[in-house]
Amino acid sequence: MDSDSESLLDQDMISSASSSRASTPTHHEDFHVSCNRKREIERELKTYTDSIDHCQVLIRNLERQGLVNHPIYSNQCAMIQGLMKQRELLTDCYCGYGWYYRSDERGN
């Protein structure tokens, strides 16, 4: 009887250990997830940078035309501030992963 309960206990320990290992991501899986997240953040950073550049061009054109009092000018200025803030937050997140992004860098 004791040997039966010991063998059941051993089986439980083996199965729980293997199930625990199965749910723990391997180094390769962690690396893959990390790389995918890095690419997502890089794409988002590029999108924010492109949007900021576009807004800056629009603002300069409005200034050249003397439309600094126009509502579109005000909206673009507010939008660019929001985009810059979001890009800064995303850059902090990106650097938090140990990666670094230069805002003047143009990636594909």
C-alpha positions in Angstrom: 0.0 0.0 0.0 2.8 2.4 0.9 4.6 1.7 -2.4 1.3 2.4 -4.4 0.9 5.8 -2.7 4.6 6.5 -3.2 4.4 5.7 -6.9 1.2 7.9 -7.3 3.0 10.7 -5.5 6.0 10.3 -7.8 3.7 10.4 -10.8 2.0 13.5 -9.6 5.3 15.2 -9.1 6.5 14.2 -12.5 3.3 15.3 -14.3 3.1 18.6 -12.4 6.8 19.3 -13.1 6.4 18.6 -16.8 3.2 20.6 -17.0 4.9 23.5 -15.3 7.7 23.3 -17.8 5.3 23.1 -20.7 3.7 26.4 -19.7 7.0 28.3 -19.1 8.1 29.9 -22.4 11.5 28.9 -23.6 14.3 31.4 -24.3 13.6 31.1 -28.0 9.9 31.9 -27.5 10.7 34.9 -25.3 13.2 36.1 -27.9 10.6 35.7 -30.6 7.9 37.6 -28.7 10.5 40.3 -27.8 11.5 40.7 -31.4 7.9 41.0 -32.6 7.2 43.6 -29.9 10.3 45.5 -31.0 9.2 45.6 -34.6 5.7 46.7 -33.6 7.1 49.6 -31.6 9.5 50.5 -34.4 6.6 50.7 -36.8 4.5 52.8 -34.4 7.5 55.1 -33.8 8.0 55.5 -37.6 4.3 56.2 -38.0 4.4 58.9 -35.3 7.5 60.4 -36.8 6.0 60.5 -40.3 2.8 62.1 -39.0 4.8 64.7 -37.1 6.8 65.5 -40.2 3.6 65.9 -42.2 2.1 68.2 -39.6 5.3 70.3 -39.5 5.1 70.7 -43.3 1.5 71.7 -43.1 2.2 74.2 -40.3 5.0 75.8 -42.3 2.8 76.1 -45.4 0.1 77.7 -43.3 2.6 80.2 -41.8 3.9 81.1 -45.3 0.4 81.8 -46.4 -0.2 84.0 -43.3 -2.9 81.7 -41.9 -1.6 81.5 -38.3 -5.0 82.6 -37.0 -6.9 80.0 -39.0 -8.5 77.1 -37.0 -6.6 74.6 -39.1 -3.3 76.1 -37.9 -4.4 75.8 -34.3 -5.6 72.2 -34.8 -2.4 71.2 -36.4 -0.3 72.7 -33.6 -2.4 70.9 -31.0 -2.2 67.7 -33.0 1.6 67.9 -33.3 1.9 68.3 -29.6 -0.2 65.2 -28.9 1.8 63.2 -31.5 5.1 64.3 -29.9 3.8 63.3 -26.5 2.7 59.9 -27.7 6.0 59.3 -29.5 7.9 60.3 -26.4 5.9 57.8 -24.3 6.4 55.1 -26.9 10.1 55.9 -27.1 10.3 55.5 -23.3 8.6 52.1 -23.6 11.0 51.2 -26.4 14.0 52.1 -24.3 12.5 50.2 -21.4 13.0 47.1 -23.4 16.6 47.9 -23.8 16.3 49.1 -27.4 17.1 52.6 -28.5 15.5 54.6 -31.2 16.7 57.8 -32.8 13.8 59.9 -34.0 15.8 61.0 -37.0 16.3 57.4 -38.1 14.2 56.2 -41.0 13.5 52.5 -40.9 11.5 50.3 -43.2 
